[in-house]
Amino acid sequence: MWVGTIFRYWQALTRWAACTLIGYLWLLNPQTVSAAEVQIVSFDPNADIFGIPFSEQADKNFGQPFIVIKGEIVLGDFEHVQSAAQELANANREIVIALESPGGNVVEALKIAQLVRENWITTWIYGRTAGVNDTDRSLIVCDSACAYIFFAGVERRYSSSNMLAFAPDDPHYIAPENRVSNDFSTAMFGAILGTPVDPESMNRYEAIPPLGLHRPYLDPSLNRTLSGSEAQQAYKELESMVRSELSGFGVPASLIDRMMKASSSQIIRIGSDELRELMPSYDPWFEEWQLSKCGVLSLDERLDLTAIKNPSDSRFSESYRAYLLEKEASIESCEVELRLQRQKQIAK
């Protein structure tokens, strides 16, 4: 009953009292106690971390400040995130949280997740690119407890996978599910050169999704001291707590079940396309409410707007161009204002 008691105390805002068992609820090795780095940054379209710099999600944050949580989540990180969120709210800025974390303390992550959920905060994950000659081959991930925070967003932006390039003769093995077809590149270079290009001469690419899941677990140093019955009861309550929270965030039972089947020594990577098939980018209630308040561009208008933003396309009149751009700006302004009104409650 330890896990359930801890979480119920937190929900009642009384779990701020010292409780040593919280320290055992790790999703990573508790020997590392460095807090996550929580910063407010502005979007840089030239930054290497953005796999698709001018994606729709990245464009939404162009020139706008947002919060980045980077590193392992430990006790005390909730206060850092809350402080950063308050800073944005005090400046009347929409709160968006980008996530770059391998996971950490499950209870602390769920506290941050509740902050996200209660204040209609947008969450954001993305990969990075690395060329053949880049020495830094590190990945950006949002694994384990970090995923709980991502799922809590009323809008969940998933920009891109990590994209790593390898020379044709590099022996690095790329798993079939991570291989990127170079058919398009081969065809493009063939057209430029005016002669067929051997696919074997092209660089190979590996796409690794940043979102990673596995079941929660108790710190092994605690688990090994428990009897079988005690371990069973503790884990039962931990699993029940996590299932309840994720279900409340709209995570489908099928995805939760899949996560629970993966041991703590495994990581299931979920790509953006797969996730969109499992759950929408917006909470349905929020999207429908937002549509009713702010309106929406029709399909034809969205297609025309895409064409209008192409400088070489001159099919449309200036008045129609102005109308579409103004309508788009009005809708976006309304959507931001709805969130700002909610997020004022977090301001000091």
C-alpha positions in Angstrom: 0.0 0.0 0.0 3.1 2.2 0.0 2.8 3.5 -3.5 -0.9 4.2 -3.4 -0.6 6.0 -0.1 2.2 8.2 -1.4 0.2 9.2 -4.4 -3.0 9.9 -2.5 -1.1 12.2 -0.2 0.3 14.0 -3.2 -3.1 14.5 -4.8 -4.4 15.9 -1.5 -1.4 18.3 -1.4 -0.2 16.8 1.8 2.5 14.6 0.4 4.9 17.5 0.5 5.8 16.1 3.9 8.9 14.0 4.1 8.3 10.5 2.9 11.3 8.4 2.4 9.6 5.9 0.1 9.2 8.5 -2.7 13.0 8.3 -3.1 12.7 4.7 -4.1 10.2 5.2 -6.9 12.9 5.5 -9.7 12.6 4.6 -13.3 16.4 4.9 -13.5 19.4 4.2 -11.3 18.9 6.4 -8.2 22.7 6.7 -7.7 22.6 9.6 -10.2 21.0 12.5 -8.4 21.8 15.4 -10.7 18.6 17.4 -11.3 17.2 17.9 -14.8 18.2 21.1 -16.5 15.2 23.3 -16.8 15.6 26.3 -19.1 13.5 28.8 -21.0 14.9 29.1 -24.5 13.8 30.4 -27.9 13.5 28.4 -31.1 16.5 28.4 -33.3 15.6 27.2 -36.8 19.3 26.5 -37.5 19.9 24.4 -34.4 21.1 20.9 -35.1 18.7 19.3 -32.6 15.7 19.9 -34.8 15.4 17.1 -37.3 13.0 19.0 -39.4 13.7 22.7 -38.7 10.7 24.1 -40.6 8.2 21.5 -39.6 4.7 22.7 -38.6 5.5 22.1 -34.9 8.8 24.0 -35.1 7.2 26.9 -37.0 4.6 27.3 -34.2 7.4 28.1 -31.8 9.5 30.3 -34.2 10.9 33.2 -32.1 8.7 32.2 -29.1 10.2 31.2 -25.7 9.5 27.7 -24.4 10.7 25.4 -21.6 13.1 22.6 -22.1 13.5 19.8 -19.5 16.8 18.1 -20.2 18.3 15.2 -18.2 17.2 12.8 -15.5 14.1 13.8 -13.5 14.7 13.8 -9.8 13.1 15.0 -6.7 12.8 18.8 -6.7 12.5 19.2 -10.5 8.8 19.9 -10.2 9.5 23.2 -8.4 12.0 24.1 -11.2 9.4 23.4 -13.9 6.7 25.2 -12.0 9.0 28.3 -11.6 9.8 28.4 -15.3 6.1 28.0 -16.1 5.2 30.9 -13.8 7.9 33.0 -15.5 6.2 32.5 -18.9 2.7 33.0 -17.5 3.8 36.2 -15.8 5.1 37.4 -19.2 1.7 36.4 -20.8 3.4 33.8 -23.0 1.9 30.5 -23.9 3.6 27.6 -22.0 5.2 24.9 -24.2 7.5 22.2 -22.7 10.0 20.4 -24.9 11.3 17.2 -23.4 14.8 15.7 -23.6 15.0 13.2 -20.8 15.8 9.5 -20.3 13.3 9.4 -17.4 13.7 9.4 -13.7 11.6 9.5 -10.6 8.0 8.4 -11.4 6.3 10.4 -8.7 8.1 13.6 -9.6 7.3 13.1 -13.3 3.7 12.6 -12.5 3.7 15.8 -10.4 5.0 17.7 -13.5 2.5 15.8 -15.7 -0.4 17.0 -13.5 1.0 20.6 -13.7 0.9 20.2 -17.5 -2.6 18.7 -17.6 -4.2 21.2 -15.2 -2.8 24.2 -17.1 -3.5 23.0 -20.7 0.2 23.1 -21.5 1.6 21.8 -24.8 4.3 19.2 -24.8 6.9 18.7 -27.5 9.4 16.0 -28.5 11.7 15.9 -31.4 14.8 14.1 -32.7 18.1 15.5 -33.9 20.1 15.0 -37.1 23.7 13.8 -37.4 25.6 13.8 -40.7 28.2 11.2 -41.8 31.0 13.5 -40.5 29.4 14.5 -37.2 31.3 13.1 -34.2 28.3 13.6 -31.9 26.0 10.7 -32.6 24.0 11.1 -29.4 20.2 10.8 -29.5 17.5 13.0 -28.1 15.0 10.8 -26.2 11.9 11.1 -24.0 11.9 7.7 -22.3 10.2 6.1 -19.4 8.9 8.7 -16.9 9.5 11.5 -19.4 6.8 10.0 -21.6 4.2 10.5 -18.8 4.8 14.3 -19.0 4.5 14.2 -22.8 1.2 12.3 -22.7 -0.2 14.9 -20.2 -0.2 17.7 -22.8 -3.6 18.8 -24.2 -1.6 19.2 -27.4 1.3 16.7 -28.0 3.7 17.8 -30.7 6.0 15.0 -32.1 8.2 16.7 -34.7 10.6 14.0 -35.9 12.8 11.0 -35.2 16.5 11.2 -34.6 18.1 10.8 -38.1 21.7 9.4 -38.3 23.6 9.2 -41.6 26.2 6.6 -42.3 28.6 6.3 -45.3 27.8 3.5 -47.8 30.7 1.4 -46.6 30.1 1.9 -42.8 29.5 -1.5 -41.2 27.0 -0.1 -38.7 23.9 -2.4 -38.6 20.6 -0.7 -39.0 17.6 -2.7 -37.8 14.9 -3.1 -40.5 12.4 -1.0 -38.6 14.8 1.9 -38.4 16.0 1.9 -42.0 15.1 4.9 -44.1 14.6 4.2 -47.8 16.9 6.2 -50.0 14.8 5.7 -53.1 13.9 9.4 -53.3 17.5 10.5 -52.9 18.6 8.0 -55.6 16.0 9.3 -58.0 16.7 12.9 -57.3 20.5 12.6 -57.8 19.8 10.5 -60.9 17.7 13.3 -62.4 20.3 15.9 -61.6 23.1 13.9 -63.1 21.1 12.7 -66.0 22.2 9.1 -65.4 21.1 6.3 -63.1 22.7 6.3 -59.6 23.6 3.1 -57.9 21.6 3.0 -54.5 24.6 1.2 -52.9 26.7 4.4 -53.4 24.3 6.5 -51.4 24.5 7.3 -47.7 22.4 5.1 -45.4 20.1 6.6 -42.9 18.8 5.4 -39.5 15.7 6.8 -37.9 15.3 6.3 -34.2 12.1 7.6 -32.6 12.7 9.7 -29.4 9.7 8.4 -27.5 10.5 5.3 -25.5 8.4 3.2 -23.1 8.8 0.4 -20.6 7.0 -0.5 -17.4 7.6 1.4 -14.2 9.6 -0.3 -11.5 10.8 0.1 -7.9 14.4 0.8 -7.2 16.2 -2.5 -7.1 18.0 -1.6 -3.8 14.5 -1.5 -2.2 13.0 -4.4 -4.2 15.7 -6.9 -3.2 14.9 -6.3 0.5 11.3 -7.1 0.2 9.6 -10.5 0.5 7.8 -11.9 -2.5 4.4 -10.8 -1.1 5.6 -7.3 -0.2 7.2 -6.9 -3.7 3.9 -8.1 -5.3 1.8 -5.6 -3.3 4.1 -2.7 -3.9 4.3 -3.3 -7.6 0.6 -3.8 -7.9 0.0 -0.3 -6.4 2.7 1.3 -8.6 1.2 -0.2 -11.7 -2.3 0.8 -10.7 -1.2 4.4 -10.1 0.5 4.7 -13.4 -2.3 3.1 -15.4 -4.8 5.4 -13.7 -2.8 8.5 -14.5 -2.0 7.6 -18.1 -5.6 6.6 -18.8 -6.7 10.0 -17.4 -4.3 11.6 -20.0 -6.1 9.8 -22.8 -3.5 7.1 -23.4 -5.3 4.1 -24.9 -5.3 0.9 -22.9 -3.6 -1.0 -25.7 -0.6 1.3 -25.5 -0.5 1.1 -21.7 -0.7 -2.7 -21.9 2.1 -2.7 -24.4 4.2 -0.6 -22.1 3.6 -2.8 -19.2 4.8 -5.9 -21.1 8.2 -4.3 -21.6 10.6 -5.0 -18.7 12.7 -2.2 -17.2 15.7 -3.5 -19.2 13.9 -2.9 -22.5 12.7 0.2 -24.4 9.8 0.2 -26.9 10.3 3.0 -29.4 7.1 4.6 -30.8 7.4 6.7 -33.9 5.3 9.8 -34.6 3.2 8.0 -37.3 2.5 5.1 -35.0 1.5 7.3 -32.1 -0.9 9.3 -34.3 -2.6 6.1 -35.2 -3.0 5.2 -31.5 -4.0 8.6 -30.1 -4.7 12.1 -31.5 -2.2 15.0 -31.3 -4.9 17.0 -29.4 -7.2 15.8 -26.6 -10.5 15.4 -28.5 -12.5 17.5 -26.0 -9.9 20.3 -26.2 -9.7 20.3 -30.0 -13.5 20.4 -30.4 -13.9 23.1 -27.8 -11.1 25.1 -29.5 -12.7 24.7 -32.9 -16.1 25.9 -31.6 -14.4 29.0 -30.1 -11.9 29.9 -32.8 -13.2 28.4 -36.1 -11.1 26.5 -38.6 -9.8 26.8 -42.1 -11.7 24.6 -44.6 -9.7 21.9 -46.5 -9.7 24.1 -49.7 -8.5 27.1 -47.7 -5.7 25.1 -46.1 -4.5 23.9 -49.5 -4.7 27.4 -50.9 -2.8 28.8 -47.9 0.0 26.3 -48.5 0.2 27.4 -52.1 0.1 31.1 -51.2 3.1 30.7 -48.9 5.1 29.5 -52.0 6.6 32.7 -53.5 6.6 31.2 -57.0 2.8 30.6 -56.9 0.9 33.5 -58.4 -2.5 32.0 -58.9 -4.4 34.0 -56.3 -5.4 37.6 -56.0 -3.9 39.9 -53.4 -7.2 40.3 -51.7 -7.7 36.5 -51.3 -4.2 36.1 -50.1 -4.7 38.8 -47.5 -8.0 37.2 -46.4 -6.5 33.8 -45.9 -3.5 35.1 -44.0 -5.7 37.2 -41.8 -8.1 34.3 -41.1 -5.2 32.0 -40.2 -3.7 34.6 -37.9 -7.0 35.2 -36.2 -7.6 31.5 -35.5 -4.1 31.1 -34.1 -4.4 34.2 -31.9 -7.7 32.9 -30.6 -6.2 29.4 -29.8 -3.3 31.0 -27.9 -5.6 33.3 -26.0 -7.7 30.3 -24.8 -4.6 28.7 -23.3 -3.3 31.9 -21.8 -6.5 32.5 -20.0 -6.2 29.1 -18.4 -2.5 29.5 -17.7 -3.0 32.7 -15.8 -3.8 30.6 -12.8 -0.2 29.5 -12.5 1.2 33.0 -12.5 2.5 34.3 -9.2 
